[in-house]
Amino acid sequence: MPTLEEARVRLAQVLKFESSTPVALKLIHGYGSSGKGGVLRDGIRKSLLLRQKEGLISFFVTGEKWSIFELNSQRAMEMIPQLRSDSDLEKWNRGITIVVIGVQNKV
């Protein structure tokens, strides 16, 4: 189980990946079931907001909104059709976040 800082470093390393087509990452960060948790989830999602503003990621979808009825989920599935078969789709899983890295994202 990484600390928040270790998780941020790992995320930064992964975001250096370059592709000529959109790519999705499924981050499994947990949801803080210990009663004190949620630090990793919240911290990673804050980092993702900053990475999105910086243009390092296209967008992300929280597990709670990973549904065929949500706009960003629909966008992700249009860009990467394989996401339609993701096992967490429609499960409202607070312990995951889907990150979409587009072609324009270069580090």
C-alpha positions in Angstrom: 0.0 0.0 0.0 1.8 3.2 -1.1 1.7 6.5 0.7 0.1 9.4 -1.1 3.4 10.8 -2.2 4.6 7.4 -3.5 1.3 7.0 -5.5 1.8 10.5 -6.9 5.3 9.6 -8.1 4.1 6.4 -9.7 1.3 8.3 -11.4 3.7 10.9 -12.8 5.9 8.1 -14.2 2.9 6.4 -15.9 1.7 9.7 -17.4 4.9 10.0 -19.3 3.6 7.2 -21.6 3.1 8.4 -25.2 0.8 6.9 -27.7 -0.6 7.7 -31.1 -4.1 6.7 -30.0 -6.1 7.4 -26.8 -5.3 5.2 -23.8 -7.2 4.5 -20.6 -5.7 3.8 -17.2 -7.7 2.2 -14.5 -6.4 3.4 -11.1 -7.3 1.2 -8.2 -6.7 3.4 -5.1 -9.3 2.1 -2.7 -12.0 4.2 -1.0 -10.9 4.4 2.6 -12.9 1.5 4.1 -10.8 1.6 7.3 -12.8 4.5 8.6 -9.9 6.8 8.4 -9.1 6.4 4.8 -9.8 8.0 1.5 -6.5 10.0 1.7 -5.1 8.1 -1.3 -8.3 8.4 -3.4 -8.8 12.1 -2.6 -5.1 13.0 -3.1 -4.8 11.1 -6.4 -8.0 12.7 -7.7 -6.7 16.2 -6.8 -3.5 15.4 -8.6 -5.5 14.3 -11.7 -7.4 17.6 -11.7 -4.1 19.4 -11.8 -2.7 17.1 -14.6 -5.9 17.7 -16.6 -5.4 21.5 -16.3 -1.8 21.1 -17.4 -2.9 19.0 -20.4 -1.1 15.8 -19.3 -4.4 13.9 -19.3 -7.5 14.4 -21.4 -10.0 13.8 -18.5 -10.9 11.3 -15.9 -14.0 9.6 -14.6 -14.5 8.7 -10.9 -15.7 5.2 -10.2 -18.9 6.6 -8.7 -19.7 8.1 -12.1 -18.4 5.2 -14.3 -21.7 4.6 -16.0 -23.1 4.5 -19.5 -25.3 7.4 -18.5 -22.5 9.8 -17.6 -21.1 12.1 -20.3 -17.4 11.6 -19.5 -17.9 7.9 -19.4 -19.6 8.0 -22.8 -16.7 10.1 -24.1 -14.2 7.6 -22.8 -16.0 4.6 -24.4 -16.3 6.4 -27.7 -12.5 7.0 -27.7 -11.7 3.5 -26.4 -14.5 1.0 -27.2 -12.9 -1.8 -25.1 -13.9 0.2 -22.0 -17.5 -1.0 -22.6 -16.5 -4.4 -21.2 -14.8 -3.1 -18.1 -15.8 -5.1 -15.0 -16.4 -2.0 -12.9 -18.8 -0.3 -15.4 -22.1 0.4 -13.6 -20.8 -0.7 -10.2 -20.4 2.8 -8.7 -17.0 1.7 -7.3 -15.5 4.6 -5.2 -12.2 2.7 -5.2 -11.3 3.3 -8.8 -10.8 6.1 -11.3 -10.6 5.8 -15.1 -8.0 8.2 -16.7 -8.0 8.9 -20.4 -4.8 10.0 -22.0 -5.2 11.5 -25.4 -2.9 11.9 -28.4 -2.2 15.5 -27.5 -0.8 14.6 -24.1 2.9 14.8 -24.3 5.3 15.2 -21.4 
